């Protein structure tokens, strides 16, 4: 790729990182406030308290394929800008649900915020579509770096606005989502992405393969398993964490700050993750992320002091960063330019369907078995992923010896 193309790839990644910081702030607001607001709206039975967060994740899942298809039809930039509209609509509906004390209307608003977040999830793919292969891991990391600022903007907006319309609690936080979406639309308008972007590599003229052929490749399957497991475990533990923190006698603000530390830990490593992937390889970084998730479980099971909650959430965030960025980079190696829309859409459909299920089960498991069980689940899932990574490495070495 020419120097001009390399500069353009960097410019695109930086704009998408800025959009991630602003529009992506809606996710920590929804996650940190969703379970608490759900509990606020419910009566004595709190088992569905995390259902609005599940609605958020379902929104991401069901919008994943439509988002990819829309961007294929009208271009990345126009599609991504339209996604901010869904985010703003979701914030308005969620706030209305709180004003009307309607649990299910609030959950519907969370569904729309999640639909907007499906477009946010496409930022990382948009960053690599036209980037040189050597820059792709860094491009993904740069975009997710915007989450460092989202980790500050989102929770701080929630803390300072959740009582804005008191005695209607939490409504102000979701009104702030509308403003953030509007700013994000302005940022995304600066993108220079043609409707049908050419590929950066020599594979651009290769025909698209059947979807089943791509999905059945061992490397893709392992990458999908590790990416889905990293994200689902993170969602499973994180969704229940605010309820557990408040349940142990700490304040909602302390729970929100815990989520802030967690989201910061999710994205701060992105400053170096891309370089680490280039130096040590994608599979090793994914394995490191899985081991950090196991470390999260060990810390969480060691006690219920506030510092233990926060440290566990920090390890959970860093583990997600390594596991998810590494797995996303592995997935990006498995498809051609002509296949990207369908593969990315199916990947995110599977990913966020699983994440939605994990967030729903988080509330049920927490209410039935407590905080400890949420963390015990980490060990078999992360362990299975580590085994599959090891088998993939063994298979690759055997093929190299034969060659």
C-alpha atoms as a printed R data frame, in Angstrom:
    type eleno elety resid chain resno       x       y      z
1   ATOM     1    CA   UNK     A     1   0.000   0.000  0.000
2   ATOM     2    CA   UNK     A     2   1.201   3.535 -0.782
3   ATOM     3    CA   UNK     A     3   2.121   6.075  1.890
4   ATOM     4    CA   UNK     A     4  -1.078   7.946  1.028
5   ATOM     5    CA   UNK     A     5  -3.129   4.793  1.597
6   ATOM     6    CA   UNK     A     6  -1.366   4.170  4.894
7   ATOM     7    CA   UNK     A     7  -2.083   7.726  6.055
8   ATOM     8    CA   UNK     A     8  -5.713   7.363  5.025
9   ATOM     9    CA   UNK     A     9  -5.994   4.131  7.018
10  ATOM    10    CA   UNK     A    10  -4.606   5.927 10.078
11  ATOM    11    CA   UNK     A    11  -7.007   8.851  9.590
12  ATOM    12    CA   UNK     A    12  -9.951   6.450  9.340
13  ATOM    13    CA   UNK     A    13  -8.890   4.600 12.490
14  ATOM    14    CA   UNK     A    14  -8.539   7.868 14.436
15  ATOM    15    CA   UNK     A    15 -11.997   9.122 13.408
16  ATOM    16    CA   UNK     A    16 -13.538   5.783 14.325
17  ATOM    17    CA   UNK     A    17 -11.688   5.882 17.658
18  ATOM    18    CA   UNK     A    18 -13.232   9.303 18.353
19  ATOM    19    CA   UNK     A    19 -16.667   7.959 17.455
20  ATOM    20    CA   UNK     A    20 -16.052   4.968 19.707
21  ATOM    21    CA   UNK     A    21 -15.296   7.373 22.558
22  ATOM    22    CA   UNK     A    22 -18.547   9.278 22.107
23  ATOM    23    CA   UNK     A    23 -21.167   6.861 20.758
24  ATOM    24    CA   UNK     A    24 -19.525   3.998 22.611
25  ATOM    25    CA   UNK     A    25 -20.220   5.834 25.869
26  ATOM    26    CA   UNK     A    26 -23.816   4.689 25.578
27  ATOM    27    CA   UNK     A    27 -22.756   1.116 26.355
28  ATOM    28    CA   UNK     A    28 -21.303   1.741 29.861
29  ATOM    29    CA   UNK     A    29 -24.313   3.948 30.623
30  ATOM    30    CA   UNK     A    30 -26.701   1.196 29.553
31  ATOM    31    CA   UNK     A    31 -24.779  -1.535 31.352
32  ATOM    32    CA   UNK     A    32 -24.099   0.288 34.606
33  ATOM    33    CA   UNK     A    33 -27.588   1.804 34.859
34  ATOM    34    CA   UNK     A    34 -29.612  -0.935 33.123
35  ATOM    35    CA   UNK     A    35 -29.655  -3.492 35.922
36  ATOM    36    CA   UNK     A    36 -30.087  -0.864 38.638
37  ATOM    37    CA   UNK     A    37 -32.893   0.877 36.747
38  ATOM    38    CA   UNK     A    38 -34.514  -2.491 36.059
39  ATOM    39    CA   UNK     A    39 -34.407  -3.306 39.756
40  ATOM    40    CA   UNK     A    40 -35.829   0.170 40.502
41  ATOM    41    CA   UNK     A    41 -38.811  -0.470 38.185
42  ATOM    42    CA   UNK     A    42 -39.557  -3.999 39.411
43  ATOM    43    CA   UNK     A    43 -41.464  -5.042 42.494
44  ATOM    44    CA   UNK     A    44 -40.391  -7.660 44.996
45  ATOM    45    CA   UNK     A    45 -39.178 -10.188 42.403
46  ATOM    46    CA   UNK     A    46 -35.842  -8.871 41.131
47  ATOM    47    CA   UNK     A    47 -34.899 -11.926 39.035
48  ATOM    48    CA   UNK     A    48 -35.548  -9.981 35.811
49  ATOM    49    CA   UNK     A    49 -33.508  -6.959 36.919
50  ATOM    50    CA   UNK     A    50 -30.852  -7.590 34.274
51  ATOM    51    CA   UNK     A    51 -33.420  -8.211 31.498
52  ATOM    52    CA   UNK     A    52 -32.995  -4.636 30.156
53  ATOM    53    CA   UNK     A    53 -29.257  -5.289 29.798
54  ATOM    54    CA   UNK     A    54 -30.220  -8.480 27.991
55  ATOM    55    CA   UNK     A    55 -32.432  -6.315 25.778
56  ATOM    56    CA   UNK     A    56 -29.371  -4.188 24.998
57  ATOM    57    CA   UNK     A    57 -27.393  -7.270 23.975
58  ATOM    58    CA   UNK     A    58 -30.308  -8.711 21.986
59  ATOM    59    CA   UNK     A    59 -30.464  -5.405 20.145
60  ATOM    60    CA   UNK     A    60 -26.806  -5.772 19.203
61  ATOM    61    CA   UNK     A    61 -27.392  -9.360 18.072
62  ATOM    62    CA   UNK     A    62 -30.492  -8.823 15.931
63  ATOM    63    CA   UNK     A    63 -29.091  -5.658 14.336
64  ATOM    64    CA   UNK     A    64 -25.711  -7.227 13.476
65  ATOM    65    CA   UNK     A    65 -26.705  -8.646 10.074
66  ATOM    66    CA   UNK     A    66 -28.983  -5.720  9.083
67  ATOM    67    CA   UNK     A    67 -26.185  -3.293  9.984
68  ATOM    68    CA   UNK     A    68 -23.715  -5.141  7.773
69  ATOM    69    CA   UNK     A    69 -26.205  -5.352  4.895
70  ATOM    70    CA   UNK     A    70 -27.167  -1.686  5.225
71  ATOM    71    CA   UNK     A    71 -23.540  -0.617  5.040
72  ATOM    72    CA   UNK     A    72 -23.039  -2.807  1.998
73  ATOM    73    CA   UNK     A    73 -26.001  -1.061  0.332
74  ATOM    74    CA   UNK     A    74 -25.352   2.578  1.268
75  ATOM    75    CA   UNK     A    75 -21.670   2.551  2.285
76  ATOM    76    CA   UNK     A    76 -19.822   2.417  5.591
77  ATOM    77    CA   UNK     A    77 -20.044   6.109  6.437
78  ATOM    78    CA   UNK     A    78 -23.771   6.520  5.768
79  ATOM    79    CA   UNK     A    79 -24.516   3.257  7.553
80  ATOM    80    CA   UNK     A    80 -22.482   4.170 10.615
81  ATOM    81    CA   UNK     A    81 -24.076   7.608 10.828
82  ATOM    82    CA   UNK     A    82 -27.543   6.037 10.631
83  ATOM    83    CA   UNK     A    83 -26.595   3.799 13.565
84  ATOM    84    CA   UNK     A    84 -26.322   6.853 15.813
85  ATOM    85    CA   UNK     A    85 -30.009   7.484 15.109
86  ATOM    86    CA   UNK     A    86 -30.909   4.115 16.600
87  ATOM    87    CA   UNK     A    87 -28.814   4.929 19.663
88  ATOM    88    CA   UNK     A    88 -30.552   8.285 20.137
89  ATOM    89    CA   UNK     A    89 -33.994   6.725 19.679
90  ATOM    90    CA   UNK     A    90 -33.151   4.078 22.259
91  ATOM    91    CA   UNK     A    91 -32.050   6.668 24.796
92  ATOM    92    CA   UNK     A    92 -35.293   8.608 24.327
93  ATOM    93    CA   UNK     A    93 -37.479   5.485 24.680
94  ATOM    94    CA   UNK     A    94 -35.580   4.288 27.768
95  ATOM    95    CA   UNK     A    95 -35.983   7.684 29.428
96  ATOM    96    CA   UNK     A    96 -39.701   7.662 28.567
97  ATOM    97    CA   UNK     A    97 -40.021   4.190 30.095
98  ATOM    98    CA   UNK     A    98 -38.534   5.487 33.335
99  ATOM    99    CA   UNK     A    99 -40.830   8.535 33.370
100 ATOM   100    CA   UNK     A   100 -43.826   6.235 32.886
101 ATOM   101    CA   UNK     A   101 -42.484   3.604 35.326
102 ATOM   102    CA   UNK     A   102 -42.806   1.015 32.542
103 ATOM   103    CA   UNK     A   103 -40.260  -1.787 32.873
104 ATOM   104    CA   UNK     A   104 -40.889  -3.207 29.396
105 ATOM   105    CA   UNK     A   105 -40.844   0.179 27.653
106 ATOM   106    CA   UNK     A   106 -37.498   0.801 29.341
107 ATOM   107    CA   UNK     A   107 -36.292  -2.610 28.129
108 ATOM   108    CA   UNK     A   108 -37.433  -1.685 24.596
109 ATOM   109    CA   UNK     A   109 -35.332   1.461 24.776
110 ATOM   110    CA   UNK     A   110 -32.349  -0.634 25.813
111 ATOM   111    CA   UNK     A   111 -33.032  -2.866 22.799
112 ATOM   112    CA   UNK     A   112 -32.730   0.146 20.479
113 ATOM   113    CA   UNK     A   113 -29.559   1.368 22.207
114 ATOM   114    CA   UNK     A   114 -28.172  -2.112 21.578
115 ATOM   115    CA   UNK     A   115 -29.219  -1.869 17.927
116 ATOM   116    CA   UNK     A   116 -27.199   1.313 17.655
117 ATOM   117    CA   UNK     A   117 -24.296  -0.442 19.348
118 ATOM   118    CA   UNK     A   118 -24.332  -3.054 16.562
119 ATOM   119    CA   UNK     A   119 -23.065  -0.267 14.306
120 ATOM   120    CA   UNK     A   120 -20.440   0.674 16.910
121 ATOM   121    CA   UNK     A   121 -19.217  -2.920 16.742
122 ATOM   122    CA   UNK     A   122 -18.641  -2.429 13.011
123 ATOM   123    CA   UNK     A   123 -16.118   0.356 13.685
124 ATOM   124    CA   UNK     A   124 -13.331  -2.179 14.199
125 ATOM   125    CA   UNK     A   125 -14.121  -3.883 10.892
126 ATOM   126    CA   UNK     A   126 -14.383  -0.558  9.053
127 ATOM   127    CA   UNK     A   127 -10.908   0.303 10.324
128 ATOM   128    CA   UNK     A   128  -9.320  -2.831  8.817
129 ATOM   129    CA   UNK     A   129 -11.249  -3.025  5.536
130 ATOM   130    CA   UNK     A   130  -8.845  -0.801  3.658
131 ATOM   131    CA   UNK     A   131  -5.786  -1.042  5.905
132 ATOM   132    CA   UNK     A   132  -2.508  -2.807  5.007
133 ATOM   133    CA   UNK     A   133  -2.138  -6.204  6.649
134 ATOM   134    CA   UNK     A   134   0.671  -5.011  8.934
135 ATOM   135    CA   UNK     A   135  -1.528  -2.206 10.271
136 ATOM   136    CA   UNK     A   136  -4.729  -4.219 10.810
137 ATOM   137    CA   UNK     A   137  -4.100  -5.320 14.443
138 ATOM   138    CA   UNK     A   138  -3.104  -1.756 15.333
139 ATOM   139    CA   UNK     A   139  -6.152  -0.361 13.519
140 ATOM   140    CA   UNK     A   140  -8.453  -2.551 15.618
141 ATOM   141    CA   UNK     A   141  -6.581  -1.535 18.759
142 ATOM   142    CA   UNK     A   142  -6.732   2.167 17.841
143 ATOM   143    CA   UNK     A   143 -10.503   2.032 17.412
144 ATOM   144    CA   UNK     A   144 -10.993   0.206 20.690
145 ATOM   145    CA   UNK     A   145  -8.661   2.750 22.295
146 ATOM   146    CA   UNK     A   146 -11.546   5.164 21.960
147 ATOM   147    CA   UNK     A   147 -13.203   3.055 24.619
148 ATOM   148    CA   UNK     A   148 -10.725   4.481 27.134
149 ATOM   149    CA   UNK     A   149 -12.539   7.782 26.825
150 ATOM   150    CA   UNK     A   150 -15.924   6.061 26.669
151 ATOM   151    CA   UNK     A   151 -15.024   4.478 30.015
152 ATOM   152    CA   UNK     A   152 -14.713   7.976 31.455
153 ATOM   153    CA   UNK     A   153 -17.432   9.814 29.542
154 ATOM   154    CA   UNK     A   154 -20.160   7.186 29.961
155 ATOM   155    CA   UNK     A   155 -20.003   6.508 33.715
156 ATOM   156    CA   UNK     A   156 -19.363  10.170 34.546
157 ATOM   157    CA   UNK     A   157 -22.371  11.177 32.453
158 ATOM   158    CA   UNK     A   158 -24.435   8.542 34.288
159 ATOM   159    CA   UNK     A   159 -23.279   9.696 37.734
160 ATOM   160    CA   UNK     A   160 -23.919  13.380 37.064
161 ATOM   161    CA   UNK     A   161 -27.259  12.990 35.257
162 ATOM   162    CA   UNK     A   162 -28.999  10.001 36.872
163 ATOM   163    CA   UNK     A   163 -30.790  12.255 39.393
164 ATOM   164    CA   UNK     A   164 -31.356  15.107 36.928
165 ATOM   165    CA   UNK     A   165 -35.108  14.432 36.812
166 ATOM   166    CA   UNK     A   166 -35.548  13.295 40.418
167 ATOM   167    CA   UNK     A   167 -37.692  11.784 41.805
168 ATOM   168    CA   UNK     A   168 -37.582   9.811 38.519
169 ATOM   169    CA   UNK     A   169 -34.261   8.049 38.998
170 ATOM   170    CA   UNK     A   170 -31.843   7.219 36.149
171 ATOM   171    CA   UNK     A   171 -33.871   9.036 33.436
172 ATOM   172    CA   UNK     A   172 -31.241  11.759 33.027
173 ATOM   173    CA   UNK     A   173 -28.569   9.191 32.209
174 ATOM   174    CA   UNK     A   174 -30.570   7.956 29.229
175 ATOM   175    CA   UNK     A   175 -31.382  11.471 28.045
176 ATOM   176    CA   UNK     A   176 -27.602  12.011 27.909
177 ATOM   177    CA   UNK     A   177 -27.382   9.076 25.465
178 ATOM   178    CA   UNK     A   178 -29.348  11.160 22.935
179 ATOM   179    CA   UNK     A   179 -26.804  13.984 23.113
180 ATOM   180    CA   UNK     A   180 -23.842  11.629 22.821
181 ATOM   181    CA   UNK     A   181 -25.364  10.019 19.721
182 ATOM   182    CA   UNK     A   182 -25.783  13.428 18.079
183 ATOM   183    CA   UNK     A   183 -22.126  14.320 18.683
184 ATOM   184    CA   UNK     A   184 -21.102  10.915 17.340
185 ATOM   185    CA   UNK     A   185 -23.026  11.484 14.112
186 ATOM   186    CA   UNK     A   186 -21.061  14.700 13.590
187 ATOM   187    CA   UNK     A   187 -17.729  12.924 14.154
188 ATOM   188    CA   UNK     A   188 -18.595  10.111 11.734
189 ATOM   189    CA   UNK     A   189 -19.540  12.598  9.015
190 ATOM   190    CA   UNK     A   190 -15.802  13.285  8.565
191 ATOM   191    CA   UNK     A   191 -15.127   9.732  7.351
192 ATOM   192    CA   UNK     A   192 -13.962   9.326  3.743
193 ATOM   193    CA   UNK     A   193 -15.171   5.828  2.903
194 ATOM   194    CA   UNK     A   194 -16.463   5.050 -0.597
195 ATOM   195    CA   UNK     A   195 -19.588   2.942 -0.942
196 ATOM   196    CA   UNK     A   196 -17.653  -0.117 -2.158
197 ATOM   197    CA   UNK     A   197 -14.161   0.030 -0.718
198 ATOM   198    CA   UNK     A   198 -11.456  -1.859 -2.630
199 ATOM   199    CA   UNK     A   199  -9.410  -4.365 -0.745
200 ATOM   200    CA   UNK     A   200  -5.901  -3.566  0.425
201 ATOM   201    CA   UNK     A   201  -4.362  -6.854 -0.550
202 ATOM   202    CA   UNK     A   202  -3.906  -9.063 -3.593
203 ATOM   203    CA   UNK     A   203  -6.955 -11.166 -2.712
204 ATOM   204    CA   UNK     A   204  -9.356  -8.416 -3.851
205 ATOM   205    CA   UNK     A   205 -10.121 -10.162 -7.170
206 ATOM   206    CA   UNK     A   206 -10.690 -13.602 -5.637
207 ATOM   207    CA   UNK     A   207 -14.319 -14.789 -5.736
208 ATOM   208    CA   UNK     A   208 -16.340 -15.161 -2.561
209 ATOM   209    CA   UNK     A   209 -16.499 -18.656 -1.103
210 ATOM   210    CA   UNK     A   210 -19.680 -20.236  0.301
211 ATOM   211    CA   UNK     A   211 -20.350 -19.101  3.845
212 ATOM   212    CA   UNK     A   212 -20.380 -22.676  5.137
213 ATOM   213    CA   UNK     A   213 -16.860 -23.228  3.805
214 ATOM   214    CA   UNK     A   214 -15.530 -20.182  5.643
215 ATOM   215    CA   UNK     A   215 -17.328 -20.969  8.900
216 ATOM   216    CA   UNK     A   216 -16.081 -24.563  8.931
217 ATOM   217    CA   UNK     A   217 -12.383 -23.682  8.839
218 ATOM   218    CA   UNK     A   218 -10.683 -24.697 12.127
219 ATOM   219    CA   UNK     A   219  -8.930 -21.361 12.572
220 ATOM   220    CA   UNK     A   220 -12.176 -19.441 12.140
221 ATOM   221    CA   UNK     A   221 -14.019 -21.746 14.536
222 ATOM   222    CA   UNK     A   222 -11.363 -21.381 17.239
223 ATOM   223    CA   UNK     A   223 -11.231 -17.603 16.748
224 ATOM   224    CA   UNK     A   224 -15.022 -17.425 16.983
225 ATOM   225    CA   UNK     A   225 -15.074 -19.624 20.091
226 ATOM   226    CA   UNK     A   226 -12.429 -17.534 21.854
227 ATOM   227    CA   UNK     A   227 -13.963 -14.202 20.864
228 ATOM   228    CA   UNK     A   228 -17.485 -15.249 21.836
229 ATOM   229    CA   UNK     A   229 -16.323 -16.807 25.110
230 ATOM   230    CA   UNK     A   230 -14.223 -13.765 26.079
231 ATOM   231    CA   UNK     A   231 -17.123 -11.407 25.412
232 ATOM   232    CA   UNK     A   232 -19.814 -13.630 26.951
233 ATOM   233    CA   UNK     A   233 -17.828 -14.221 30.150
234 ATOM   234    CA   UNK     A   234 -17.125 -10.519 30.427
235 ATOM   235    CA   UNK     A   235 -20.824  -9.698 29.986
236 ATOM   236    CA   UNK     A   236 -21.912 -12.477 32.373
237 ATOM   237    CA   UNK     A   237 -19.740 -11.250 35.248
238 ATOM   238    CA   UNK     A   238 -19.973  -7.518 34.511
239 ATOM   239    CA   UNK     A   239 -23.790  -7.472 34.273
240 ATOM   240    CA   UNK     A   240 -24.155  -9.011 37.706
241 ATOM   241    CA   UNK     A   241 -21.359  -6.985 39.299
242 ATOM   242    CA   UNK     A   242 -23.330  -3.764 40.020
243 ATOM   243    CA   UNK     A   243 -26.073  -5.822 41.683
244 ATOM   244    CA   UNK     A   244 -23.489  -7.701 43.763
245 ATOM   245    CA   UNK     A   245 -21.667  -4.506 44.781
246 ATOM   246    CA   UNK     A   246 -24.870  -2.762 45.878
247 ATOM   247    CA   UNK     A   247 -26.069  -6.016 47.470
248 ATOM   248    CA   UNK     A   248 -22.952  -6.046 49.652
249 ATOM   249    CA   UNK     A   249 -23.798  -2.625 51.078
250 ATOM   250    CA   UNK     A   250 -21.927  -0.299 48.733
251 ATOM   251    CA   UNK     A   251 -23.554   2.667 46.975
252 ATOM   252    CA   UNK     A   252 -24.795   2.837 43.357
253 ATOM   253    CA   UNK     A   253 -22.066   5.423 42.681
254 ATOM   254    CA   UNK     A   254 -19.411   2.954 43.912
255 ATOM   255    CA   UNK     A   255 -20.935   0.309 41.655
256 ATOM   256    CA   UNK     A   256 -20.870   2.738 38.706
257 ATOM   257    CA   UNK     A   257 -17.232   3.633 39.436
258 ATOM   258    CA   UNK     A   258 -16.446  -0.086 39.480
259 ATOM   259    CA   UNK     A   259 -17.917  -0.354 35.983
260 ATOM   260    CA   UNK     A   260 -15.907   2.736 35.005
261 ATOM   261    CA   UNK     A   261 -12.668   1.051 36.123
262 ATOM   262    CA   UNK     A   262 -13.769  -2.072 34.291
263 ATOM   263    CA   UNK     A   263 -14.524  -0.309 31.004
264 ATOM   264    CA   UNK     A   264 -11.269   1.633 31.298
265 ATOM   265    CA   UNK     A   265  -9.442  -1.685 31.716
266 ATOM   266    CA   UNK     A   266 -11.299  -3.034 28.686
267 ATOM   267    CA   UNK     A   267  -9.886  -0.377 26.396
268 ATOM   268    CA   UNK     A   268  -6.735   1.128 27.951
269 ATOM   269    CA   UNK     A   269  -4.540  -1.860 26.938
270 ATOM   270    CA   UNK     A   270  -5.434  -1.073 23.322
271 ATOM   271    CA   UNK     A   271  -2.527   1.380 23.336
272 ATOM   272    CA   UNK     A   272  -0.227  -1.664 23.234
273 ATOM   273    CA   UNK     A   273  -2.388  -4.644 22.253
274 ATOM   274    CA   UNK     A   274  -1.807  -4.212 18.526
275 ATOM   275    CA   UNK     A   275   1.967  -4.105 18.994
276 ATOM   276    CA   UNK     A   276   1.851  -7.107 21.313
277 ATOM   277    CA   UNK     A   277  -0.080  -9.061 18.692
278 ATOM   278    CA   UNK     A   278   2.502  -8.149 16.056
279 ATOM   279    CA   UNK     A   279   5.359  -9.232 18.336
280 ATOM   280    CA   UNK     A   280   3.950 -12.346 20.019
281 ATOM   281    CA   UNK     A   281   1.200 -13.496 17.679
282 ATOM   282    CA   UNK     A   282  -2.578 -13.444 17.881
283 ATOM   283    CA   UNK     A   283  -3.014 -16.831 19.542
284 ATOM   284    CA   UNK     A   284  -0.650 -16.052 22.432
285 ATOM   285    CA   UNK     A   285  -2.422 -12.777 23.161
286 ATOM   286    CA   UNK     A   286  -5.795 -14.539 23.144
287 ATOM   287    CA   UNK     A   287  -4.419 -17.156 25.558
288 ATOM   288    CA   UNK     A   288  -3.096 -14.410 27.826
289 ATOM   289    CA   UNK     A   289  -6.535 -12.807 27.843
290 ATOM   290    CA   UNK     A   290  -8.170 -16.087 28.852
291 ATOM   291    CA   UNK     A   291  -5.688 -16.512 31.714
292 ATOM   292    CA   UNK     A   292  -6.501 -12.983 32.913
293 ATOM   293    CA   UNK     A   293 -10.202 -13.899 32.920
294 ATOM   294    CA   UNK     A   294  -9.336 -16.848 35.149
295 ATOM   295    CA   UNK     A   295  -7.429 -14.405 37.379
296 ATOM   296    CA   UNK     A   296 -10.594 -12.296 37.604
297 ATOM   297    CA   UNK     A   297 -12.512 -15.309 38.887
298 ATOM   298    CA   UNK     A   298  -9.864 -16.064 41.502
299 ATOM   299    CA   UNK     A   299  -9.860 -12.504 42.847
300 ATOM   300    CA   UNK     A   300 -13.661 -12.306 42.904
301 ATOM   301    CA   UNK     A   301 -13.879 -15.546 44.855
302 ATOM   302    CA   UNK     A   302 -11.313 -14.339 47.399
303 ATOM   303    CA   UNK     A   303 -13.659 -11.871 49.151
304 ATOM   304    CA   UNK     A   304 -16.280  -9.132 48.875
305 ATOM   305    CA   UNK     A   305 -14.362  -5.990 49.844
306 ATOM   306    CA   UNK     A   306 -14.808  -3.097 47.424
307 ATOM   307    CA   UNK     A   307 -11.196  -3.365 46.235
308 ATOM   308    CA   UNK     A   308 -11.754  -7.038 45.393
309 ATOM   309    CA   UNK     A   309 -14.807  -6.200 43.296
310 ATOM   310    CA   UNK     A   310 -12.915  -3.462 41.505
311 ATOM   311    CA   UNK     A   311  -9.736  -5.508 40.966
312 ATOM   312    CA   UNK     A   312 -11.767  -8.423 39.619
313 ATOM   313    CA   UNK     A   313 -13.539  -6.057 37.206
314 ATOM   314    CA   UNK     A   314 -10.205  -4.597 36.085
315 ATOM   315    CA   UNK     A   315  -8.793  -8.066 35.341
316 ATOM   316    CA   UNK     A   316 -12.058  -8.906 33.580
317 ATOM   317    CA   UNK     A   317 -11.622  -5.856 31.349
318 ATOM   318    CA   UNK     A   318  -7.984  -6.514 30.458
319 ATOM   319    CA   UNK     A   319  -8.739 -10.170 29.799
320 ATOM   320    CA   UNK     A   320 -11.554  -9.181 27.461
321 ATOM   321    CA   UNK     A   321  -9.273  -6.746 25.624
322 ATOM   322    CA   UNK     A   322  -6.575  -9.310 24.897
323 ATOM   323    CA   UNK     A   323  -9.010 -12.129 24.182
324 ATOM   324    CA   UNK     A   324 -11.401 -10.165 21.985
325 ATOM   325    CA   UNK     A   325  -8.899  -8.078 19.988
326 ATOM   326    CA   UNK     A   326  -6.718 -11.127 19.402
327 ATOM   327    CA   UNK     A   327  -9.711 -13.217 18.305
328 ATOM   328    CA   UNK     A   328 -11.015 -10.403 16.052
329 ATOM   329    CA   UNK     A   329  -7.611 -10.187 14.362
330 ATOM   330    CA   UNK     A   330  -7.717 -13.983 13.853
331 ATOM   331    CA   UNK     A   331 -11.165 -13.706 12.263
332 ATOM   332    CA   UNK     A   332  -9.946 -10.911  9.948
333 ATOM   333    CA   UNK     A   333  -7.369 -13.366  8.550
334 ATOM   334    CA   UNK     A   334 -10.073 -15.862  7.596
335 ATOM   335    CA   UNK     A   335 -12.065 -14.005  4.939
336 ATOM   336    CA   UNK     A   336 -11.492 -12.215  1.655
337 ATOM   337    CA   UNK     A   337 -12.620  -8.697  0.793
338 ATOM   338    CA   UNK     A   338 -15.567 -10.047 -1.195
339 ATOM   339    CA   UNK     A   339 -16.692 -12.064  1.849
340 ATOM   340    CA   UNK     A   340 -16.321  -9.461  4.579
341 ATOM   341    CA   UNK     A   341 -19.929  -8.247  4.932
342 ATOM   342    CA   UNK     A   342 -21.533 -11.659  5.296
343 ATOM   343    CA   UNK     A   343 -18.782 -13.055  7.522
344 ATOM   344    CA   UNK     A   344 -18.711  -9.990  9.780
345 ATOM   345    CA   UNK     A   345 -22.501  -9.979 10.048
346 ATOM   346    CA   UNK     A   346 -22.772 -13.673 10.902
347 ATOM   347    CA   UNK     A   347 -19.844 -13.379 13.321
348 ATOM   348    CA   UNK     A   348 -21.520 -10.565 15.255
349 ATOM   349    CA   UNK     A   349 -24.926 -12.285 15.140
350 ATOM   350    CA   UNK     A   350 -23.437 -15.366 16.838
351 ATOM   351    CA   UNK     A   351 -21.336 -13.237 19.166
352 ATOM   352    CA   UNK     A   352 -24.052 -10.977 20.497
353 ATOM   353    CA   UNK     A   353 -26.740 -13.651 20.609
354 ATOM   354    CA   UNK     A   354 -24.471 -15.491 23.020
355 ATOM   355    CA   UNK     A   355 -23.688 -12.294 24.914
356 ATOM   356    CA   UNK     A   356 -27.413 -11.536 25.223
357 ATOM   357    CA   UNK     A   357 -28.039 -14.983 26.681
358 ATOM   358    CA   UNK     A   358 -25.151 -14.577 29.110
359 ATOM   359    CA   UNK     A   359 -26.444 -11.207 30.355
360 ATOM   360    CA   UNK     A   360 -29.927 -12.652 30.921
361 ATOM   361    CA   UNK     A   361 -28.530 -15.630 32.799
362 ATOM   362    CA   UNK     A   362 -26.330 -13.322 34.862
363 ATOM   363    CA   UNK     A   363 -29.293 -11.925 36.787
364 ATOM   364    CA   UNK     A   364 -30.917 -15.326 37.210
365 ATOM   365    CA   UNK     A   365 -27.726 -17.019 38.363
366 ATOM   366    CA   UNK     A   366 -26.914 -14.149 40.711
367 ATOM   367    CA   UNK     A   367 -30.371 -14.235 42.312
368 ATOM   368    CA   UNK     A   368 -30.380 -18.028 42.570
369 ATOM   369    CA   UNK     A   369 -26.782 -18.798 43.524
370 ATOM   370    CA   UNK     A   370 -24.990 -15.542 44.309
371 ATOM   371    CA   UNK     A   371 -21.889 -13.681 43.131
372 ATOM   372    CA   UNK     A   372 -19.603 -16.667 43.638
373 ATOM   373    CA   UNK     A   373 -21.355 -18.809 41.009
374 ATOM   374    CA   UNK     A   374 -21.022 -16.050 38.415
375 ATOM   375    CA   UNK     A   375 -17.267 -16.386 38.770
376 ATOM   376    CA   UNK     A   376 -17.057 -20.174 38.985
377 ATOM   377    CA   UNK     A   377 -18.477 -20.310 35.433
378 ATOM   378    CA   UNK     A   378 -15.329 -18.620 34.122
379 ATOM   379    CA   UNK     A   379 -13.043 -21.591 34.733
380 ATOM   380    CA   UNK     A   380 -14.571 -24.320 32.495
381 ATOM   381    CA   UNK     A   381 -15.325 -21.911 29.632
382 ATOM   382    CA   UNK     A   382 -11.880 -20.268 29.592
383 ATOM   383    CA   UNK     A   383 -10.249 -23.675 30.080
384 ATOM   384    CA   UNK     A   384 -12.043 -25.113 27.035
385 ATOM   385    CA   UNK     A   385 -10.869 -22.177 24.902
386 ATOM   386    CA   UNK     A   386  -7.268 -22.664 26.020
387 ATOM   387    CA   UNK     A   387  -7.473 -26.335 25.042
388 ATOM   388    CA   UNK     A   388  -8.799 -25.445 21.573
389 ATOM   389    CA   UNK     A   389  -6.026 -22.885 21.070
390 ATOM   390    CA   UNK     A   390  -3.454 -25.509 22.034
391 ATOM   391    CA   UNK     A   391  -4.950 -28.021 19.579
392 ATOM   392    CA   UNK     A   392  -4.905 -25.401 16.812
393 ATOM   393    CA   UNK     A   393  -1.227 -24.688 17.516
394 ATOM   394    CA   UNK     A   394  -0.415 -28.409 17.424
395 ATOM   395    CA   UNK     A   395  -2.287 -28.796 14.120
396 ATOM   396    CA   UNK     A   396  -0.407 -25.865 12.604
397 ATOM   397    CA   UNK     A   397   2.983 -27.265 13.681
398 ATOM   398    CA   UNK     A   398   2.154 -30.659 12.185
399 ATOM   399    CA   UNK     A   399   1.148 -29.098  8.882
400 ATOM   400    CA   UNK     A   400   4.362 -27.017  8.869
401 ATOM   401    CA   UNK     A   401   6.465 -30.164  9.369
402 ATOM   402    CA   UNK     A   402   4.660 -31.950  6.530
403 ATOM   403    CA   UNK     A   403   5.161 -28.964  4.234
